[in-house]
Amino acid sequence: MVRETRLDPAQFILPLFVCPGEGVRREIGAMPGNYQMSIDETVKECAEVESLGIGGVILFGLPEAKDEMASGAYDDQGIVQRAVRAIKREVKRLIVMTDVCNCEYTSHGHCGFVKDGDVDNDITLQWLAKSAVSHARAGADIVAPSDMMDGRVAAIRQALDCNGFERTPICSYAAKFASVFYGPFREAADSAPQFGDRRTYQMDPANGREAMLEIELDLQEGADMIMVKPAMPYLDLIAKARQRWDVPLAAYQVSGEYSMIIAAVRNGWLDHDRAMMESLTSIARSGAGTILTYFAKPAARLLG
């Protein structure tokens, strides 16, 4: 009766990994219970997600081929674009969010155009804008840029508006840190960089004030929602963002957070349901109204 923080399945967004083929449902070794799925299997998954009352899904694409120009990211016949259209034909009420980035589509695994051994920020903005428009054209409800290029929200907003998608909202990965907790995701999305790392464009985990600046800049550029990623190592920043801005605030409980709990459960060190719900409650208590989580389905069943 006096509980202050309550969870609801509608708060959850389930990340999904879409791959080529038909009838494919391949478990991700580092993320037990999660799968790389072909479009037909993804549609089935989305129907189940909707039936559980979960708020939505976010799609990550594994293209058939990669190149230096990330051409699969902004191809209208790309894997994510085709998946969005298929989902929207069959699952009417589910919110479909798309990850707007290039690391899954580049042959080198970085999030943008590589020039002289480094990512060129401004050229990458063109790719991101084209990808966002392509996703919106396919029917995406929300586009979510995760690349951490400077100025990407403004570039995407302008491109969406110029192409008739003024009402398509942007959920910006506004404070995304160069985190060790992304490790299992790189297997899931086949997106590990082939050289160097992403610390030149993702944030230093030590910089909290910079995170507030990054959020403020994205809001000024037209972001409709903001996100902090990862969630649990940065609960303090989620709380600070909630206190400072009255806008929709999301947090991403990333692959490493999920896999650590699952590994501990399998070793008999933690109770699955209690660890899952305590972790999700802490994220909501810190101020996140939307939680991207791989626990979305089991948490929704438990809440139901």
matplotlib code that plots the C-alpha trace (Angstrom):
import matplotlib.pyplot as plt

x = [0.0, 2.8, 5.3, 6.7, 8.0, 5.9, 6.8, 4.5, 5.2, 4.3, 7.5, 9.6, 11.2, 12.6, 15.7, 15.5, 18.2, 17.0, 19.0, 18.7, 17.0, 13.7, 12.7, 15.9, 15.9, 19.6, 20.3, 23.0, 25.7, 26.6, 23.0, 21.0, 17.3, 17.9, 18.1, 19.1, 15.8, 14.8, 12.0, 9.3, 10.4, 10.7, 7.1, 6.0, 8.1, 6.5, 3.0, 4.0, 5.5, 2.3, 0.2, 2.3, 1.5, 5.1, 5.5, 7.5, 10.6, 13.8, 15.3, 19.0, 19.9, 22.4, 22.8, 23.6, 26.7, 28.8, 30.9, 32.9, 30.0, 27.4, 25.1, 22.8, 21.9, 20.1, 18.9, 15.1, 15.3, 17.7, 17.1, 15.6, 13.4, 11.9, 11.4, 9.6, 7.2, 6.5, 5.9, 3.6, 1.5, 0.8, 1.2, -0.8, -0.5, 3.2, 5.6, 8.5, 11.7, 14.7, 18.4, 20.0, 23.7, 26.3, 28.4, 26.4, 26.7, 30.3, 33.0, 35.3, 32.7, 32.9, 29.9, 30.8, 32.9, 36.6, 39.1, 42.8, 42.2, 39.5, 35.7, 34.7, 31.9, 30.4, 30.3, 28.7, 25.8, 24.7, 24.5, 22.5, 20.1, 19.5, 19.0, 16.5, 14.4, 14.5, 13.3, 10.5, 9.5, 9.2, 6.9, 9.1, 7.3, 10.5, 14.1, 16.9, 20.4, 23.0, 26.2, 27.2, 28.3, 28.1, 25.2, 23.4, 20.0, 19.8, 20.8, 18.2, 15.5, 16.1, 16.1, 12.9, 11.1, 12.2, 10.9, 7.4, 8.1, 7.7, 5.8, 8.4, 10.0, 13.7, 14.8, 18.5, 21.1, 22.1, 24.6, 26.1, 29.3, 32.3, 31.3, 32.7, 29.1, 28.4, 30.5, 27.8, 25.9, 28.9, 28.3, 24.5, 24.9, 28.2, 29.4, 32.8, 35.3, 38.0, 40.6, 40.9, 37.8, 34.9, 36.3, 36.8, 33.1, 31.4, 31.7, 34.3, 32.6, 34.2, 32.4, 29.1, 28.9, 29.7, 26.7, 24.5, 25.9, 25.4, 21.8, 21.2, 22.7, 20.5, 17.4, 18.3, 18.8, 15.3, 15.4, 11.9, 13.2, 16.6, 18.4, 21.2, 23.2, 24.2, 21.6, 22.8, 26.4, 24.9, 21.9, 23.2, 23.1, 19.6, 18.5, 20.2, 18.7, 15.2, 15.6, 16.9, 14.6, 10.9, 11.0, 10.6, 13.6, 14.8, 17.6, 19.1, 19.8, 22.5, 23.7, 26.4, 24.0, 21.6, 24.3, 25.9, 22.6, 21.9, 25.4, 25.0, 21.6, 23.0, 25.7, 23.1, 24.3, 21.2, 17.5, 16.4, 13.1, 14.3, 17.5, 15.6, 12.9, 15.3, 17.5, 14.5, 13.0, 16.3, 16.3, 12.7, 13.3, 16.2, 13.8, 13.6, 10.1, 11.1, 13.5, 15.1, 15.8, 16.3, 14.3, 11.1, 9.3, 10.0, 9.4, 6.1, 4.9, 5.8, 4.0, 1.0]
y = [0.0, 2.4, 1.4, 4.5, 3.0, 0.7, -1.1, -1.6, -3.7, -0.6, 1.0, -1.7, -1.7, -5.0, -4.9, -7.3, -8.4, -9.0, -11.2, -12.5, -15.7, -17.4, -19.4, -18.3, -18.2, -18.4, -18.0, -15.5, -17.4, -14.4, -13.4, -16.6, -16.2, -13.7, -14.5, -13.3, -13.7, -13.6, -11.2, -13.8, -14.8, -11.2, -10.6, -13.6, -12.3, -8.8, -10.4, -12.0, -8.8, -6.9, -9.6, -9.2, -5.4, -4.4, -0.9, -1.6, -3.0, -1.5, -3.1, -3.7, -5.1, -7.7, -7.1, -9.7, -7.8, -4.9, -2.2, 0.8, 3.2, 1.4, 1.3, -1.3, 1.2, 3.6, 1.2, 1.2, -2.5, -3.0, -5.6, -3.1, -1.3, -4.6, -5.8, -2.6, -2.9, -6.6, -5.8, -3.0, -5.1, -7.7, -6.1, -2.9, -1.4, -2.1, 0.9, 0.1, 2.1, 1.7, 2.1, 4.6, 3.8, 2.4, -0.1, -3.1, -2.1, -1.0, -3.5, -2.0, -2.0, 1.7, 4.0, 6.3, 7.1, 6.4, 8.9, 8.8, 6.2, 8.1, 8.6, 11.7, 13.3, 15.5, 12.9, 10.4, 12.9, 12.4, 8.7, 9.0, 11.4, 9.1, 6.1, 7.9, 9.0, 5.5, 4.1, 6.6, 5.9, 2.2, 3.0, 3.4, 5.1, 6.5, 6.8, 6.5, 7.6, 5.8, 6.9, 9.8, 12.0, 15.8, 17.4, 14.2, 15.2, 18.4, 16.7, 14.0, 16.4, 18.6, 15.6, 14.1, 17.5, 18.1, 14.6, 15.0, 13.2, 16.2, 14.1, 11.3, 11.6, 11.3, 9.3, 10.3, 8.2, 11.5, 10.2, 7.0, 6.0, 4.0, 1.1, -2.4, -3.5, -3.6, -6.7, -9.3, -7.0, -7.0, -10.7, -10.2, -7.4, -8.6, -5.0, -5.2, -2.6, -4.2, -1.7, 0.8, 1.5, 4.0, 6.2, 9.1, 9.5, 7.7, 9.3, 8.9, 7.0, 9.5, 12.5, 13.3, 17.0, 16.4, 14.0, 16.8, 19.0, 16.3, 15.9, 19.7, 20.0, 17.1, 18.7, 22.1, 20.3, 18.8, 15.5, 14.5, 11.8, 11.4, 8.2, 7.3, 4.2, 2.0, 2.2, 0.7, 2.1, 5.6, 5.7, 9.0, 10.6, 9.3, 10.9, 14.2, 14.3, 13.6, 16.5, 18.9, 18.2, 17.5, 15.4, 11.7, 9.9, 6.4, 4.2, 1.2, -1.9, -3.1, -6.6, -6.8, -5.9, -8.6, -11.3, -10.7, -11.4, -14.5, -15.8, -15.4, -17.1, -20.0, -20.4, -20.4, -17.1, -15.0, -15.6, -14.7, -13.0, -11.0, -9.8, -8.9, -6.9, -5.2, -4.1, -2.8, -1.1, 0.8, 2.1, 3.3, 4.7, 6.8, 8.6, 6.6, 6.4, 4.0, 1.1, -0.7, -4.2, -7.8, -8.8, -7.2, -10.5, -12.3, -9.1, -8.5, -12.1, -11.6, -8.3, -9.8]
z = [0.0, 0.8, -1.9, -3.5, -6.8, -8.9, -12.1, -15.1, -18.2, -20.3, -19.0, -20.7, -24.1, -25.3, -27.5, -30.5, -32.9, -36.5, -38.8, -42.4, -43.3, -42.5, -39.4, -37.7, -33.9, -32.8, -29.0, -28.1, -26.1, -23.9, -23.3, -22.5, -23.3, -26.1, -29.8, -33.2, -35.1, -38.7, -39.6, -39.5, -36.0, -34.9, -35.9, -33.7, -30.9, -31.2, -31.0, -27.7, -26.4, -27.2, -25.5, -22.3, -22.2, -22.8, -24.1, -27.2, -28.8, -30.2, -33.3, -34.0, -37.5, -38.6, -42.3, -44.9, -45.9, -44.4, -46.1, -45.2, -46.0, -43.8, -46.8, -45.2, -42.4, -44.7, -47.5, -47.7, -48.2, -45.2, -42.6, -40.0, -42.6, -43.8, -40.2, -39.3, -42.2, -41.3, -37.7, -38.5, -40.8, -38.1, -34.7, -34.6, -31.1, -30.2, -30.2, -32.6, -31.9, -34.1, -33.2, -35.5, -35.6, -38.1, -36.1, -37.1, -40.8, -41.2, -42.1, -39.4, -36.6, -35.8, -35.6, -38.5, -41.5, -40.8, -42.1, -41.3, -38.6, -36.8, -37.1, -39.1, -37.1, -39.8, -42.6, -40.2, -39.6, -43.2, -42.7, -39.5, -41.0, -44.0, -41.7, -39.5, -42.5, -43.9, -40.6, -40.4, -44.0, -43.1, -40.2, -37.1, -34.3, -32.6, -33.9, -31.4, -32.4, -30.3, -32.1, -29.9, -32.8, -32.0, -33.7, -34.7, -33.1, -35.0, -38.3, -37.8, -36.8, -39.8, -42.1, -40.6, -40.9, -44.5, -45.5, -43.9, -40.6, -38.3, -35.8, -35.5, -32.1, -31.4, -28.3, -28.0, -26.3, -24.8, -22.1, -23.5, -21.8, -23.1, -20.9, -20.3, -19.7, -23.5, -24.0, -24.6, -26.9, -29.3, -29.8, -30.2, -32.8, -34.4, -33.9, -32.2, -33.6, -35.7, -34.4, -31.6, -29.4, -29.2, -26.4, -28.9, -29.2, -26.3, -22.8, -20.1, -17.2, -14.8, -16.3, -14.7, -15.4, -19.1, -19.2, -18.1, -20.8, -23.5, -22.4, -22.5, -26.0, -27.3, -25.9, -27.5, -30.8, -30.7, -28.8, -27.5, -25.1, -23.5, -22.4, -20.0, -20.9, -19.1, -16.2, -12.9, -12.9, -13.7, -11.4, -9.9, -13.4, -14.1, -10.8, -11.7, -15.1, -13.6, -11.2, -13.9, -16.9, -17.1, -20.2, -20.9, -19.5, -20.5, -19.2, -20.8, -18.6, -21.0, -21.9, -19.3, -16.5, -17.7, -18.3, -14.9, -13.1, -15.3, -14.6, -10.9, -11.0, -12.9, -10.3, -7.5, -6.1, -6.7, -6.9, -10.5, -9.9, -6.9, -8.6, -11.7, -10.0, -7.6, -10.4, -12.4, -9.4, -8.7, -12.2, -12.0, -8.5, -9.8, -12.2, -15.4, -16.8, -19.6, -19.2, -22.1, -20.7, -21.7, -18.7, -20.2, -20.9, -17.6, -15.6, -17.4, -16.6, -13.0, -12.7, -14.5]

ax = plt.figure().add_subplot(projection="3d")
ax.plot(x, y, z, "-o")
ax.set_aspect("equal")
plt.show()
